[in-house]
């Protein structure tokens, strides 16, 4: 269940530089002019998780499999994208495929990097959001004017569509308009502004917010991340300490994506491998087993569960069981972050 994160932004805000740094690969064509990234570049990056190396030591395996995040660098857009300007409709169709939208907003001054207008993150955010709202409004209008809503039994759906039309028309994203069961009724519209979003401020190398910031946005210097990506792990850690940065941009962004989408990880550990699996917070044990293999959901019998901390403290499954720290959970068990699990599956 890999997360799919779409990185978007106006031309030359630094999103392709950030993408390359996050993936530690020069996948995107980074050039100093609009639309340098013509097709969406996709790459998979491992989710940093220090727990796995320690689990691997306990079970004496050399194989570690991290959870992953799929990053999609989506080509830049301009005002008017909803009506086809710039890369318009192609850009917007790629956004529909991601779980969460990361808006990269330029908050640094660099005379060598061309950008239309002044450096104004708030204004840039409003431009991108407006384009998404306009595209959603176009979709809602088509449904509103179609025949389907006139059919019997579509009264509630019509109410939701009318509510969406009014909200979008007044400049509100769909996620701020609908509540409760209304969201499910609108799911088949695939609205862009129903997706959750993360704001990333791309700042200069000496910006104090890199060291201490408590706002909702993720503060990153794409330039520093690019430099870190060229270093081996030990050197990168030393460089971060020198800069006074406690956490890399990758770690911050992934942590924020997990938090925004309500994701957690459960862990498995044995002779073959130590592995992290991404699931939704609140997921029950049978569904979590299905993440390992789809057949496991219906064949689920029970789960042996212990905490990561106890697994380490008592040296694996045998020691944890001897200490009375292994629980047997049934179909209604709600998985917790850091659970170490063995699923019992029927034939």
C-alpha positions in Angstrom: 0.0 0.0 0.0 2.5 2.6 -1.2 1.6 6.2 -0.8 1.4 8.2 -4.0 2.5 11.9 -3.5 2.1 14.4 -6.3 4.6 17.3 -6.2 3.1 20.4 -8.0 3.8 24.1 -8.3 4.2 27.0 -10.6 7.2 27.0 -13.0 10.6 27.5 -11.3 9.6 27.2 -7.7 12.1 24.4 -7.2 9.9 21.3 -7.2 12.0 19.3 -9.7 15.1 20.1 -7.7 13.3 18.9 -4.6 12.1 15.8 -6.4 15.6 14.9 -7.6 17.0 15.4 -4.1 14.4 13.3 -2.5 14.9 10.4 -4.8 18.7 10.9 -4.9 18.6 10.5 -8.6 18.6 13.1 -11.5 15.3 11.9 -12.9 13.7 15.1 -13.9 15.1 17.6 -16.5 15.8 20.5 -14.3 16.3 23.6 -16.4 15.8 27.3 -15.8 12.7 27.8 -17.9 9.0 27.0 -17.6 7.8 23.4 -18.5 11.3 21.9 -18.2 9.5 18.8 -16.8 7.3 17.7 -19.7 6.0 14.3 -18.5 5.4 13.3 -14.8 8.5 11.6 -13.4 7.8 8.9 -11.0 10.1 7.4 -8.4 9.8 5.3 -5.3 11.7 6.2 -2.2 12.1 4.2 1.0 10.4 5.4 4.2 13.1 6.0 6.8 12.4 3.7 9.7 15.2 3.1 12.3 13.1 0.3 13.9 13.8 -2.2 11.1 17.6 -2.4 11.5 17.1 -3.2 15.2 14.4 -5.8 14.4 16.8 -7.4 11.9 19.5 -7.7 14.5 17.1 -9.5 16.9 15.9 -12.0 14.3 19.4 -12.3 12.7 18.4 -11.5 9.1 20.3 -9.4 6.6 17.2 -8.5 4.6 15.3 -5.3 5.4 12.3 -4.1 3.4 11.2 -0.6 4.0 7.7 0.8 3.3 7.8 3.1 0.3 6.4 6.4 -0.9 5.9 7.0 -4.6 6.7 10.6 -5.6 5.4 12.0 -8.8 6.9 15.2 -10.2 4.1 16.7 -12.2 4.8 19.3 -14.9 4.4 23.0 -14.0 1.2 24.9 -14.5 0.2 28.5 -15.0 -2.9 30.6 -14.4 -5.4 29.4 -17.0 -4.4 25.7 -16.8 -8.1 24.7 -16.1 -8.9 26.0 -19.6 -5.9 24.5 -21.3 -3.2 27.1 -20.8 0.4 25.8 -20.4 0.2 22.1 -19.9 -3.3 22.5 -18.7 -5.5 19.4 -18.9 -2.6 17.0 -19.0 -1.3 18.5 -15.7 -4.7 18.2 -14.1 -5.3 14.6 -15.2 -2.0 13.5 -13.5 -3.1 15.1 -10.2 -6.2 12.9 -10.1 -4.0 9.8 -9.7 -2.2 10.8 -6.4 -3.3 10.3 -2.8 -2.1 13.7 -1.6 -1.0 16.9 -3.3 2.2 18.6 -2.2 2.3 22.2 -3.3 5.8 23.5 -3.5 5.9 27.3 -2.9 8.9 29.4 -3.5 10.0 31.5 -0.6 13.5 32.5 -1.5 15.1 35.1 -3.8 17.6 34.1 -6.5 18.2 36.3 -9.5 19.6 33.4 -11.4 16.4 31.5 -11.3 13.7 33.0 -13.6 10.2 33.4 -12.1 7.3 35.5 -13.3 6.2 38.0 -10.8 7.5 38.5 -7.3 8.3 35.9 -4.7 4.9 35.5 -3.0 4.1 32.0 -1.6 0.5 33.1 -0.7 -0.2 34.4 -4.2 1.3 31.3 -5.8 -0.8 29.0 -3.6 -3.9 30.9 -4.5 -3.1 30.5 -8.3 -2.7 26.8 -8.1 -5.7 26.3 -5.8 -7.9 28.4 -8.1 -7.0 26.3 -11.1 -7.9 23.1 -9.3 -11.2 24.7 -8.1 -12.0 25.8 -11.7 -11.4 22.3 -13.0 -13.6 20.8 -10.3 -16.3 23.3 -11.1 -16.2 22.3 -14.7 -16.8 18.6 -13.7 -19.6 19.5 -11.3 -21.4 21.7 -13.9 -21.4 18.7 -16.4 -23.0 16.5 -13.8 -25.4 19.2 -12.7 -26.6 19.8 -16.3 -26.8 16.1 -17.1 -29.8 13.7 -17.0 -28.6 11.4 -14.2 -29.6 13.7 -11.3 -33.2 13.9 -12.6 -33.6 10.1 -12.1 -35.6 8.7 -9.2 -33.6 8.1 -6.0 -30.9 10.7 -6.9 -32.3 13.4 -4.6 -29.4 13.2 -2.1 -26.8 13.2 -4.8 -28.4 16.3 -6.4 -28.3 18.1 -3.0 -24.5 17.3 -2.7 -23.9 18.4 -6.3 -25.8 21.6 -5.7 -23.8 22.2 -2.5 -20.5 21.6 -4.3 -21.5 23.9 -7.2 -22.3 26.8 -4.7 -19.1 26.2 -2.7 -16.7 25.8 -5.7 -18.3 28.8 -7.4 -17.5 30.9 -4.3 -13.8 29.8 -4.4 -13.9 27.1 -1.8 -12.1 23.7 -2.2 -14.5 20.7 -2.2 -12.9 19.3 1.0 -14.1 22.3 2.9 -17.6 22.2 1.5 -18.7 18.6 2.2 -19.1 16.8 5.5 -19.9 13.2 6.7 -21.7 11.0 4.2 -21.7 13.8 1.6 -18.1 13.0 0.9 -18.9 9.4 -0.1 -21.7 10.5 -2.4 -19.3 12.7 -4.3 -16.5 10.1 -4.5 -17.3 9.2 -8.1 -16.7 12.8 -9.2 -13.0 12.4 -8.5 -12.6 16.0 -7.6 -9.1 17.4 -7.3 -9.8 19.7 -4.4 -11.2 16.8 -2.3 -7.6 15.5 -2.0 -5.7 16.4 1.1 -2.7 18.7 0.6 0.6 19.6 2.1 2.3 23.0 1.6 6.0 22.9 1.2 7.9 26.2 1.6 11.1 26.1 -0.4 13.4 28.5 1.4 17.0 29.8 1.2 19.9 27.9 2.7 20.2 30.3 5.6 16.6 30.6 6.5 16.1 30.1 10.3 12.9 28.2 9.8 14.9 25.2 8.6 16.1 24.8 12.2 13.0 25.9 14.2 9.5 26.1 12.7 6.2 25.2 14.3 3.8 26.1 11.4 1.6 23.8 9.4 3.8 24.0 6.3 6.8 21.8 5.7 9.9 24.0 5.4 12.6 22.7 3.1 15.6 24.0 1.2 15.7 22.1 -2.1 19.2 23.3 -2.5 20.4 21.8 0.8 18.5 18.6 0.0 20.3 18.4 -3.3 23.6 18.7 -1.6 22.7 16.1 1.0 21.6 13.7 -1.7 25.2 13.7 -3.1 26.7 12.6 0.2 27.1 9.2 1.9 24.9 8.8 5.0 27.6 9.6 7.6 28.7 12.8 5.7 25.1 13.9 5.2 24.5 13.5 9.0 27.6 15.5 9.8 26.6 18.2 7.3 23.1 18.5 8.8 24.6 18.8 12.3 26.9 21.6 11.0 23.8 23.4 9.6 21.8 22.9 12.8 19.2 20.9 11.0 17.6 18.0 13.0 15.6 16.3 10.3 16.1 16.0 6.5 13.5 17.3 4.1 12.7 13.8 3.1 12.0 12.7 6.6 9.8 15.8 7.3 7.8 15.4 4.1 7.1 11.7 4.6 6.2 12.2 8.2 3.8 14.9 7.2 2.3 12.8 4.4 1.7 9.9 6.9 0.1 12.3 9.3 -2.0 14.0 6.7 -3.4 10.8 5.3 -3.7 9.0 8.6 -1.2 6.2 7.9 0.8 4.0 10.2 3.2 1.1 9.9 3.0 -2.4 11.4 6.1 -4.6 11.3 6.9 -8.2 10.6 10.2 -9.9 11.6 11.6 -13.4 10.9 14.5 -15.3 9.5 13.7 -14.2 5.9 13.3 -10.4 6.5 12.3 -7.5 8.7 9.7 -5.4 7.0 7.4 -2.4 7.5 3.9 -2.3 6.0 1.8 0.9 5.5 -1.8 0.8 6.5 -4.6 3.2 7.4 -4.9 4.2 11.0 -7.8 2.3 12.5 -7.5 -0.7 10.1 -8.6 -4.0 11.5 -6.3 -7.1 11.6 -7.8 -9.0 8.7 -7.5 -6.0 6.4 -4.0 -5.5 7.5 -3.2 -9.1 6.7 -4.6 -8.5 3.2 -1.9 -5.9 2.6 0.6 -8.7 2.8 -1.4 -10.9 0.4 -5.0 -10.2 -0.7 -6.1 -13.8 0.1 -5.1 -13.3 3.8 -8.1 -11.1 4.5 -10.7 -13.8 4.1 -8.5 -16.6 5.3 -7.5 -14.7 8.5 -7.8 -16.8 11.7 -6.0 -14.7 14.3 -2.9 -12.6 14.9 0.0 -12.9 17.3 0.9 -9.3 18.3 3.5 -7.6 20.5 4.9 -4.1 20.6 8.2 -3.2 18.9 9.6 -2.2 22.3 8.8 -5.5 23.9 10.1 -7.4 20.9 13.5 -5.7 21.4 13.5 -5.9 25.2 12.9 -9.6 25.3 14.9 -10.6 22.2 12.3 -11.8 19.7 9.2 -14.0 19.7 10.3 -16.6 22.1 11.5 -14.2 24.8 8.4 -12.0 24.3 6.1 -15.0 24.7 8.0 -16.3 27.8 7.5 -12.8 29.3 3.8 -12.9 28.7 4.0 -10.0 26.2 2.4 -11.7 23.2 -1.3 -11.2 22.6 -3.6 -13.3 20.4 -6.0 -10.9 18.6 -9.1 -11.6 16.5 -10.9 -10.1 13.6 -11.9 -6.9 15.5 -8.4 -5.9 16.6 -7.4 -2.4 15.5 -3.8 -2.3 14.4 -1.4 0.1 16.2 1.7 1.8 14.8 4.8 -0.3 15.7 2.9 -3.6 16.2 5.1 -6.6 15.5 2.8 -9.2 14.0 2.5 -12.8 12.9 -0.8 -13.6 11.1 -2.3 -17.0 11.4 -3.9 -17.8 8.1 -6.2 -20.7 7.1 -6.1 -22.8 3.9 
